Amino acid sequence: MSFLRFLMLLSLVLWIGGLLFFAFVVAPSAFRVLPTTHLAGNVVAASLGKLHWIGIVSGIVYLISSMIHSYFTNGSAHVFAFRHILICLMLALTLISQFGIIPRMDALRASLGEVSAAPLDNPQRVQFDALHVWSTRVEGAVLLLGLVVVWVTARSF
């Protein structure tokens, strides 16, 4: 049982820790250190894609470990436990970002070149900025949901 709890906690640590590291270290540092916003955007986009895959794998590991743990300790997998629903929401948001929002932003970035050089009223720039706002909101929602999962998980042990 302790190995399953370890997998649950490890998956949360990797996912939530990765989100925090990305938001407070990677993204700000890239835009501060690199000479152009275009290069910084490329670094952030590549990092975010990898972070999403860490989140997807971590979410699946958490769900499997948690359901097996519940089955062995309570006799039922508790598929619809609050923590499982939250993890599924986190996974859904991560998948929306990875396969919906980010590809559209990448296509706009490729067509615009240096996004910051495009006029603010350029329709592609407006669309890119709107997608960026949604991307930030989605990542923030995943982080907040993840913190709730950490709290719920900690209470259950």
C-alpha positions in Angstrom: 0.0 0.0 0.0 2.8 2.4 0.8 4.2 2.0 -2.7 0.8 3.0 -4.2 0.7 6.1 -1.9 4.3 6.9 -3.0 3.2 6.7 -6.7 0.2 8.9 -6.0 2.3 11.5 -4.2 5.2 11.3 -6.7 2.8 11.9 -9.6 1.3 15.0 -7.9 4.8 16.3 -7.0 6.0 16.0 -10.5 2.9 17.6 -12.1 2.2 20.4 -9.6 5.9 21.1 -9.0 6.4 21.2 -12.8 3.6 23.7 -13.2 5.0 25.9 -10.4 8.5 25.7 -11.8 7.3 26.5 -15.3 5.2 29.5 -14.1 7.7 31.1 -11.7 11.0 30.1 -13.2 11.1 28.9 -16.8 8.7 31.4 -18.5 9.8 34.5 -16.7 13.5 33.6 -17.1 13.2 32.9 -20.8 11.6 36.3 -21.4 14.2 38.0 -19.2 17.3 36.3 -20.5 16.8 35.6 -24.2 17.4 38.5 -26.6 14.0 38.3 -28.4 10.5 37.5 -27.3 10.3 35.2 -30.3 13.1 33.0 -29.0 11.7 33.1 -25.5 8.3 32.1 -26.9 9.9 29.1 -28.6 11.6 28.0 -25.4 8.4 28.4 -23.4 6.3 26.6 -26.0 8.7 23.6 -26.1 8.8 23.5 -22.3 5.1 23.7 -22.0 4.7 20.8 -24.4 7.0 18.6 -22.3 5.2 19.8 -19.1 1.9 18.7 -20.6 3.2 15.2 -21.3 4.6 15.0 -17.7 1.1 16.0 -16.6 -0.7 13.5 -18.8 1.5 10.6 -17.6 1.3 11.8 -14.0 -2.4 12.0 -14.1 -2.8 8.5 -15.4 -0.3 7.2 -12.8 -2.2 8.9 -10.1 -5.6 7.6 -11.2 -4.4 4.0 -11.5 -2.5 4.1 -8.3 -5.3 5.7 -6.4 -8.0 3.4 -7.7 -5.9 0.3 -6.9 -5.1 1.7 -3.4 -8.8 2.4 -2.8 -9.7 -1.1 -4.0 -7.3 -2.8 -1.6 -8.1 -0.6 1.4 -11.8 -0.1 0.9 -12.9 -3.0 -1.4 -13.9 -0.6 -4.2 -11.9 1.5 -6.6 -14.1 4.6 -5.9 -13.9 5.6 -9.6 -16.0 8.7 -8.9 -14.1 9.9 -5.8 -13.7 13.7 -5.7 -9.9 13.4 -6.2 -10.4 11.2 -9.3 -12.9 13.7 -10.8 -10.5 16.6 -10.2 -7.6 14.6 -11.8 -9.8 13.9 -14.8 -10.6 17.6 -15.0 -6.9 18.4 -14.9 -6.2 15.9 -17.6 -9.0 17.2 -19.8 -7.7 20.8 -19.4 -4.2 19.7 -20.2 -5.3 17.8 -23.3 -7.3 20.8 -24.4 -4.3 23.0 -24.0 -1.8 20.5 -25.6 -4.0 19.5 -28.6 -6.3 22.5 -29.0 -4.8 25.8 -27.9 -1.1 25.3 -28.3 -1.2 24.0 -31.9 -3.3 27.1 -32.9 -0.8 29.4 -31.1 2.1 27.6 -32.9 0.5 28.1 -36.3 -0.1 31.8 -35.6 3.4 32.2 -34.3 4.8 30.6 -37.5 2.7 32.9 -39.7 3.4 36.0 -37.8 7.1 35.5 -37.2 7.9 37.8 -34.3 4.5 38.1 -32.6 5.5 41.2 -30.7 6.4 43.0 -33.9 2.9 42.6 -35.3 0.6 45.5 -34.9 -1.8 45.1 -31.9 -4.8 45.3 -34.3 -3.5 42.6 -36.6 -6.2 39.9 -36.6 -3.7 37.2 -36.2 -2.0 39.0 -33.3 -5.4 39.6 -31.7 -6.2 35.8 -32.0 -2.7 34.9 -30.7 -3.1 37.2 -27.7 -6.6 35.8 -27.0 -5.3 32.2 -27.2 -2.4 33.1 -24.9 -4.9 34.4 -22.3 -6.8 31.1 -22.5 -3.6 29.1 -22.3 -2.7 31.0 -19.1 -6.1 30.5 -17.6 -6.1 26.8 -18.4 -2.7 26.3 -16.8 -3.8 28.3 -13.8 -6.9 26.2 -13.4 -4.9 23.0 -13.6 -2.6 24.3 -10.9 -5.5 25.3 -8.6 -7.2 21.9 -9.1 -3.9 20.2 -8.5 -3.5 22.0 -5.2 -7.0 20.8 -4.2 -6.0 17.3 -5.1 -2.9 17.5 -3.0 -5.0 18.7 0.0 -7.6 16.0 -0.5 -5.0 13.3 -1.0 -3.1 14.5 2.1 -6.3 14.3 4.2 -7.0 10.7 3.0 -3.7 9.3 4.4 
